[in-house]
Every structure is written in structure tokens, then in C-alpha cells.
Amino acid sequence: MDNKVILITGASDGIGKETAKALAKQGHTIIMHGRNPQKTKSAYEEVKTKSGNNNIEYLVADFLSLAEIKRFADNIKQKYDRLDVLVNNAGAQFTGKRETTAEGHEKTMSINVFAPHLLTILLLPLLKKSPSARVVTVASAAHKMAGKPTLSDIELKNNYSMGKAYGLSKLYVIWIMRHFVSEMAKAGIGNITFNTVHPASATSSLGRESTKSLTTKIIYFLWRPLMKTAAEGAASSIYAATSPNLEGITGKYYGLKGEEKPSDKFYSPQNEQIVWDYSMNIIKPYL
């Protein structure tokens, strides 16, 4: 297998760290992103030790800030002349109360939708330089349970709930990554594939904010025995990132047992375009 340059966001713990570990063991050059400097450094050291791979580095950025994502991408572009695989793994679920970022965006949508959309576009110049690049974005089966989206209120200023925000954010990011396929075709770019994956219910820190409430702690405690380990949950990301079986395959959705069909209950090309345009309008100042 050729040595690939692979960026994994949200790699300081959970599924992201396990993805980094497995891909490092394959001998690739790994860039680990994390939000917390101490946790990210610790994860980096663990991955380096357990993989025996020295071609690993870590970079810190808070993906709740679109401006910081821009600085992060600029840093990557200065250090590397190509990127073979981008794993958009960073994500979060927040509290039962609607919260906004310093830039004024609902937090769940900002980190789960706008952040991967922005980062992917910013790194397209490096992805285009790869002989065969892949963008792998971690979604969730929760996209099937969010209910009907209100596309006139994507950031849920009305009728916010934690579950709805998380589920819809994962639905929207599936649509956005699907839309990238048609955008690349229009631009005549044929070397980049875009696939989404879901890790089943895996133990991770994605609910670090949401698990502060007593009710959520109880639900989490009851569900935990049924959850996959982070290492098991990372399997779909690892497969989509480097499996030779997926060479040239794009616009698909993969679970732990292979290709699956995402929910198309509320899908239409028009709805996909609305979400794409809304997100583009948010991220445009940072492009």
C-alpha cells in the first residue's frame, strides 16, 4: 500500500484516535487534529508508540470557530504539498439548551455541518494534488431519527432540541458530502471521492456537553453496555479511508457491515441544494 498523507479531525480520543492508530499502523503519514492541547498531545504520543510510526504530527484548533478552521487549513497547506485522505471525524452533541458560537451559529450545526464543509473546501487544492484522494465524513444513524427538517430554520432558532439538532446536523452533512460529488463533476475534478460513514453507537466523547444533564447521564448509563467500543466504531472510517475496494467509489454511505442506504425520506435535490447554499453562505467569509 502506498504511503498516504492522512488528516483525521477530532483525533484526540474515541473513534478519531482509534482511526489514527489503525491508519498509522498501516504506515501512512498521519496528521492528528484535536481541540484540547494536552489530550491531543497525549493521543499523539499513544498513537506513535503503539503504531511504531514516526510520521505523525498533531495540530490543535477549536472547530467551533470557523476563523480557526481557516487558520488550521492554512497551516496544513504550508506544511504539506498534497493530502490523500481527509477524515472529517470531529463532531459534538450539546445540551438541551440552544447555544451559539462566538460567531453566532448554533453550536451543533457549526461543528457538525459548517466545519467539515469549510475544511473540505479549504483543503481541495491539496486533495486535487493527490493521485487518488478520499474525503471520509463521519455521520450517524441518528440522521434517521431527527424528524422532518425545517429548511427555513436550519439553525433551529425555533423548536430546538438536543436530539433534533444532532440528528439533523448528521442528515445535512450527508447531503453536503453528496453534493460535493456533483460539484466536483461540474468542475471536471475526477480524483476525489466523497463518502460518509456511521460508527453505530460507539463510546466516544462526542456528547461531552450533553452528558452533563442527569437525564442524559442515566440514558447513557443504560445504553453503554450495548455500545461498540471506539476501536470497533472506527472500523467504517478505516475501511472508507484506505480500502482498495473503494477505489473510485463516491457518494456512498458505509456502516460497520459495509454499504448501507441513508434515509432519503426527506431528501430531494432541491432540499440538498438549500442546505448546501445555506452552509456556503455561512462559510463564504472564510474561503
Secondary structure as a PSIPRED ss2 file (coil, helix, strand):
# PSIPRED VFORMAT (PSIPRED V4.0)

   1 M C   1.000  0.000  0.000
   2 D C   1.000  0.000  0.000
   3 N C   1.000  0.000  0.000
   4 K C   1.000  0.000  0.000
   5 V E   0.000  0.000  1.000
   6 I E   0.000  0.000  1.000
   7 L E   0.000  0.000  1.000
   8 I E   0.000  0.000  1.000
   9 T C   1.000  0.000  0.000
  10 G C   1.000  0.000  0.000
  11 A C   1.000  0.000  0.000
  12 S C   1.000  0.000  0.000
  13 D C   1.000  0.000  0.000
  14 G H   0.000  1.000  0.000
  15 I H   0.000  1.000  0.000
  16 G H   0.000  1.000  0.000
  17 K H   0.000  1.000  0.000
  18 E H   0.000  1.000  0.000
  19 T H   0.000  1.000  0.000
  20 A H   0.000  1.000  0.000
  21 K H   0.000  1.000  0.000
  22 A H   0.000  1.000  0.000
  23 L H   0.000  1.000  0.000
  24 A H   0.000  1.000  0.000
  25 K H   0.000  1.000  0.000
  26 Q C   1.000  0.000  0.000
  27 G C   1.000  0.000  0.000
  28 H C   1.000  0.000  0.000
  29 T E   0.000  0.000  1.000
  30 I E   0.000  0.000  1.000
  31 I E   0.000  0.000  1.000
  32 M E   0.000  0.000  1.000
  33 H E   0.000  0.000  1.000
  34 G E   0.000  0.000  1.000
  35 R C   1.000  0.000  0.000
  36 N C   1.000  0.000  0.000
  37 P H   0.000  1.000  0.000
  38 Q H   0.000  1.000  0.000
  39 K H   0.000  1.000  0.000
  40 T H   0.000  1.000  0.000
  41 K H   0.000  1.000  0.000
  42 S H   0.000  1.000  0.000
  43 A H   0.000  1.000  0.000
  44 Y H   0.000  1.000  0.000
  45 E H   0.000  1.000  0.000
  46 E H   0.000  1.000  0.000
  47 V H   0.000  1.000  0.000
  48 K H   0.000  1.000  0.000
  49 T H   0.000  1.000  0.000
  50 K H   0.000  1.000  0.000
  51 S H   0.000  1.000  0.000
  52 G C   1.000  0.000  0.000
  53 N C   1.000  0.000  0.000
  54 N C   1.000  0.000  0.000
  55 N C   1.000  0.000  0.000
  56 I E   0.000  0.000  1.000
  57 E E   0.000  0.000  1.000
  58 Y E   0.000  0.000  1.000
  59 L E   0.000  0.000  1.000
  60 V E   0.000  0.000  1.000
  61 A C   1.000  0.000  0.000
  62 D C   1.000  0.000  0.000
  63 F C   1.000  0.000  0.000
  64 L C   1.000  0.000  0.000
  65 S C   1.000  0.000  0.000
  66 L H   0.000  1.000  0.000
  67 A H   0.000  1.000  0.000
  68 E H   0.000  1.000  0.000
  69 I H   0.000  1.000  0.000
  70 K H   0.000  1.000  0.000
  71 R H   0.000  1.000  0.000
  72 F H   0.000  1.000  0.000
  73 A H   0.000  1.000  0.000
  74 D H   0.000  1.000  0.000
  75 N H   0.000  1.000  0.000
  76 I H   0.000  1.000  0.000
  77 K H   0.000  1.000  0.000
  78 Q H   0.000  1.000  0.000
  79 K H   0.000  1.000  0.000
  80 Y C   1.000  0.000  0.000
  81 D C   1.000  0.000  0.000
  82 R C   1.000  0.000  0.000
  83 L C   1.000  0.000  0.000
  84 D C   1.000  0.000  0.000
  85 V E   0.000  0.000  1.000
  86 L E   0.000  0.000  1.000
  87 V E   0.000  0.000  1.000
  88 N E   0.000  0.000  1.000
  89 N C   1.000  0.000  0.000
  90 A C   1.000  0.000  0.000
  91 G C   1.000  0.000  0.000
  92 A C   1.000  0.000  0.000
  93 Q C   1.000  0.000  0.000
  94 F C   1.000  0.000  0.000
  95 T C   1.000  0.000  0.000
  96 G C   1.000  0.000  0.000
  97 K C   1.000  0.000  0.000
  98 R C   1.000  0.000  0.000
  99 E C   1.000  0.000  0.000
 100 T E   0.000  0.000  1.000
 101 T C   1.000  0.000  0.000
 102 A C   1.000  0.000  0.000
 103 E C   1.000  0.000  0.000
 104 G C   1.000  0.000  0.000
 105 H C   1.000  0.000  0.000
 106 E E   0.000  0.000  1.000
 107 K H   0.000  1.000  0.000
 108 T H   0.000  1.000  0.000
 109 M H   0.000  1.000  0.000
 110 S H   0.000  1.000  0.000
 111 I H   0.000  1.000  0.000
 112 N H   0.000  1.000  0.000
 113 V H   0.000  1.000  0.000
 114 F H   0.000  1.000  0.000
 115 A H   0.000  1.000  0.000
 116 P H   0.000  1.000  0.000
 117 H H   0.000  1.000  0.000
 118 L H   0.000  1.000  0.000
 119 L H   0.000  1.000  0.000
 120 T H   0.000  1.000  0.000
 121 I H   0.000  1.000  0.000
 122 L H   0.000  1.000  0.000
 123 L C   1.000  0.000  0.000
 124 L H   0.000  1.000  0.000
 125 P H   0.000  1.000  0.000
 126 L H   0.000  1.000  0.000
 127 L H   0.000  1.000  0.000
 128 K C   1.000  0.000  0.000
 129 K C   1.000  0.000  0.000
 130 S C   1.000  0.000  0.000
 131 P C   1.000  0.000  0.000
 132 S C   1.000  0.000  0.000
 133 A E   0.000  0.000  1.000
 134 R E   0.000  0.000  1.000
 135 V E   0.000  0.000  1.000
 136 V E   0.000  0.000  1.000
 137 T E   0.000  0.000  1.000
 138 V E   0.000  0.000  1.000
 139 A C   1.000  0.000  0.000
 140 S C   1.000  0.000  0.000
 141 A H   0.000  1.000  0.000
 142 A H   0.000  1.000  0.000
 143 H H   0.000  1.000  0.000
 144 K H   0.000  1.000  0.000
 145 M C   1.000  0.000  0.000
 146 A C   1.000  0.000  0.000
 147 G C   1.000  0.000  0.000
 148 K C   1.000  0.000  0.000
 149 P C   1.000  0.000  0.000
 150 T C   1.000  0.000  0.000
 151 L C   1.000  0.000  0.000
 152 S C   1.000  0.000  0.000
 153 D C   1.000  0.000  0.000
 154 I C   1.000  0.000  0.000
 155 E C   1.000  0.000  0.000
 156 L C   1.000  0.000  0.000
 157 K C   1.000  0.000  0.000
 158 N C   1.000  0.000  0.000
 159 N C   1.000  0.000  0.000
 160 Y C   1.000  0.000  0.000
 161 S C   1.000  0.000  0.000
 162 M H   0.000  1.000  0.000
 163 G H   0.000  1.000  0.000
 164 K H   0.000  1.000  0.000
 165 A H   0.000  1.000  0.000
 166 Y H   0.000  1.000  0.000
 167 G H   0.000  1.000  0.000
 168 L H   0.000  1.000  0.000
 169 S H   0.000  1.000  0.000
 170 K H   0.000  1.000  0.000
 171 L H   0.000  1.000  0.000
 172 Y H   0.000  1.000  0.000
 173 V H   0.000  1.000  0.000
 174 I H   0.000  1.000  0.000
 175 W H   0.000  1.000  0.000
 176 I H   0.000  1.000  0.000
 177 M H   0.000  1.000  0.000
 178 R H   0.000  1.000  0.000
 179 H H   0.000  1.000  0.000
 180 F H   0.000  1.000  0.000
 181 V H   0.000  1.000  0.000
 182 S H   0.000  1.000  0.000
 183 E H   0.000  1.000  0.000
 184 M H   0.000  1.000  0.000
 185 A H   0.000  1.000  0.000
 186 K H   0.000  1.000  0.000
 187 A H   0.000  1.000  0.000
 188 G C   1.000  0.000  0.000
 189 I C   1.000  0.000  0.000
 190 G C   1.000  0.000  0.000
 191 N C   1.000  0.000  0.000
 192 I E   0.000  0.000  1.000
 193 T E   0.000  0.000  1.000
 194 F E   0.000  0.000  1.000
 195 N E   0.000  0.000  1.000
 196 T E   0.000  0.000  1.000
 197 V E   0.000  0.000  1.000
 198 H C   1.000  0.000  0.000
 199 P C   1.000  0.000  0.000
 200 A C   1.000  0.000  0.000
 201 S C   1.000  0.000  0.000
 202 A E   0.000  0.000  1.000
 203 T C   1.000  0.000  0.000
 204 S C   1.000  0.000  0.000
 205 S C   1.000  0.000  0.000
 206 L C   1.000  0.000  0.000
 207 G C   1.000  0.000  0.000
 208 R C   1.000  0.000  0.000
 209 E C   1.000  0.000  0.000
 210 S H   0.000  1.000  0.000
 211 T H   0.000  1.000  0.000
 212 K H   0.000  1.000  0.000
 213 S C   1.000  0.000  0.000
 214 L H   0.000  1.000  0.000
 215 T H   0.000  1.000  0.000
 216 T H   0.000  1.000  0.000
 217 K H   0.000  1.000  0.000
 218 I H   0.000  1.000  0.000
 219 I H   0.000  1.000  0.000
 220 Y H   0.000  1.000  0.000
 221 F H   0.000  1.000  0.000
 222 L H   0.000  1.000  0.000
 223 W H   0.000  1.000  0.000
 224 R H   0.000  1.000  0.000
 225 P H   0.000  1.000  0.000
 226 L H   0.000  1.000  0.000
 227 M C   1.000  0.000  0.000
 228 K E   0.000  0.000  1.000
 229 T C   1.000  0.000  0.000
 230 A H   0.000  1.000  0.000
 231 A H   0.000  1.000  0.000
 232 E H   0.000  1.000  0.000
 233 G H   0.000  1.000  0.000
 234 A C   1.000  0.000  0.000
 235 A H   0.000  1.000  0.000
 236 S H   0.000  1.000  0.000
 237 S H   0.000  1.000  0.000
 238 I H   0.000  1.000  0.000
 239 Y H   0.000  1.000  0.000
 240 A H   0.000  1.000  0.000
 241 A H   0.000  1.000  0.000
 242 T H   0.000  1.000  0.000
 243 S C   1.000  0.000  0.000
 244 P H   0.000  1.000  0.000
 245 N H   0.000  1.000  0.000
 246 L H   0.000  1.000  0.000
 247 E C   1.000  0.000  0.000
 248 G C   1.000  0.000  0.000
 249 I C   1.000  0.000  0.000
 250 T C   1.000  0.000  0.000
 251 G C   1.000  0.000  0.000
 252 K C   1.000  0.000  0.000
 253 Y E   0.000  0.000  1.000
 254 Y E   0.000  0.000  1.000
 255 G E   0.000  0.000  1.000
 256 L C   1.000  0.000  0.000
 257 K C   1.000  0.000  0.000
 258 G E   0.000  0.000  1.000
 259 E E   0.000  0.000  1.000
 260 E E   0.000  0.000  1.000
 261 K C   1.000  0.000  0.000
 262 P C   1.000  0.000  0.000
 263 S C   1.000  0.000  0.000
 264 D C   1.000  0.000  0.000
 265 K C   1.000  0.000  0.000
 266 F C   1.000  0.000  0.000
 267 Y C   1.000  0.000  0.000
 268 S C   1.000  0.000  0.000
 269 P H   0.000  1.000  0.000
 270 Q H   0.000  1.000  0.000
 271 N H   0.000  1.000  0.000
 272 E H   0.000  1.000  0.000
 273 Q H   0.000  1.000  0.000
 274 I H   0.000  1.000  0.000
 275 V H   0.000  1.000  0.000
 276 W H   0.000  1.000  0.000
 277 D H   0.000  1.000  0.000
 278 Y H   0.000  1.000  0.000
 279 S H   0.000  1.000  0.000
 280 M H   0.000  1.000  0.000
 281 N H   0.000  1.000  0.000
 282 I H   0.000  1.000  0.000
 283 I H   0.000  1.000  0.000
 284 K H   0.000  1.000  0.000
 285 P H   0.000  1.000  0.000
 286 Y H   0.000  1.000  0.000
 287 L C   1.000  0.000  0.000
